[in-house]
Amino acid sequence: MDIDKVPQWILALEQEDAAFLKNFVIKSGSLKEIAKLYDVSYPTVRLRLDKLIQKIEVSDQQEEEPFQTFIKGLAVDSRINLETARLIIDKYKKEKERD
């Protein structure tokens, strides 16, 4: 596959997320098997998968401006909380409307 045809959401994955996704596919999507592989609990694997899904969804939203996607990504990665992300995005939108 040519690099220019690789979906943006795949390119946006961190190496650790790509490895998790690869293991998920190899284990046929079995969260129990993934939990054994990583030696963690099932709920931990479920949470990791949910965060990966959110990252993919955020990355896949190309109609959004890169700044908004960046802020949402920070929230998905738990670097900032969701309320802070909403406040930043709302402030950004208001400032853009003024310009």
DOMAR-653226 format. One line per 8 residues: number of its first residue (from 1); for each residue x, y negated, z of C-alpha. Coordinates in steps of 0.05 Angstrom, whole numbers, padded with zeros to 5 digits. Layout:
<atoms>
NUM> X:Y:Z; ...
</atoms>
This chain:
<atoms>
1> 00000:00000:00000; 00026:-00069:-00018; 00039:-00115:00041; -00006:-00168:00011; -00064:-00118:00012; -00056:-00099:00085; -00114:-00129:00125; -00096:-00188:00169
9> -00122:-00154:00231; -00071:-00098:00223; -00014:-00147:00213; -00037:-00185:00276; -00029:-00123:00320; 00028:-00122:00369; 00073:-00061:00364; 00045:-00032:00429
17> -00026:-00039:00402; -00008:-00006:00336; 00024:00053:00374; -00040:00060:00416; -00083:00059:00354; -00038:00111:00321; -00043:00157:00382; -00118:00146:00384
25> -00125:00170:00312; -00077:00229:00323; -00118:00251:00384; -00182:00246:00342; -00209:00189:00384; -00210:00229:00448; -00203:00180:00506; -00190:00238:00553
33> -00131:00260:00511; -00104:00189:00507; -00111:00183:00583; -00069:00247:00591; -00018:00222:00541; -00008:00155:00577; -00018:00186:00646; -00073:00137:00664
41> -00146:00142:00682; -00202:00146:00632; -00230:00077:00652; -00160:00047:00640; -00159:00075:00570; -00230:00051:00557; -00211:-00019:00579; -00149:-00018:00535
49> -00191:00004:00475; -00243:-00050:00489; -00188:-00103:00490; -00159:-00076:00425; -00228:-00079:00393; -00235:-00151:00416; -00166:-00168:00387; -00186:-00138:00320
57> -00252:-00175:00319; -00219:-00241:00336; -00165:-00231:00283; -00218:-00210:00232; -00256:-00276:00239; -00222:-00314:00183; -00274:-00368:00179; -00251:-00396:00246
65> -00194:-00445:00250; -00128:-00415:00272; -00127:-00456:00337; -00194:-00426:00359; -00171:-00356:00341; -00107:-00368:00381; -00145:-00390:00443; -00192:-00330:00438
73> -00132:-00285:00431; -00103:-00313:00495; -00168:-00297:00530; -00170:-00226:00502; -00098:-00216:00527; -00120:-00242:00596; -00070:-00299:00592; -00127:-00347:00605
81> -00197:-00332:00629; -00258:-00335:00585; -00286:-00398:00617; -00220:-00436:00605; -00220:-00412:00533; -00291:-00438:00523; -00273:-00505:00554; -00212:-00513:00509
89> -00251:-00493:00446; -00309:-00540:00463; -00261:-00598:00475; -00225:-00583:00410; -00291:-00582:00371; -00312:-00649:00402; -00245:-00681:00385; -00250:-00656:00313
97> -00320:-00685:00306; -00294:-00753:00326; -00240:-00752:00272
</atoms>
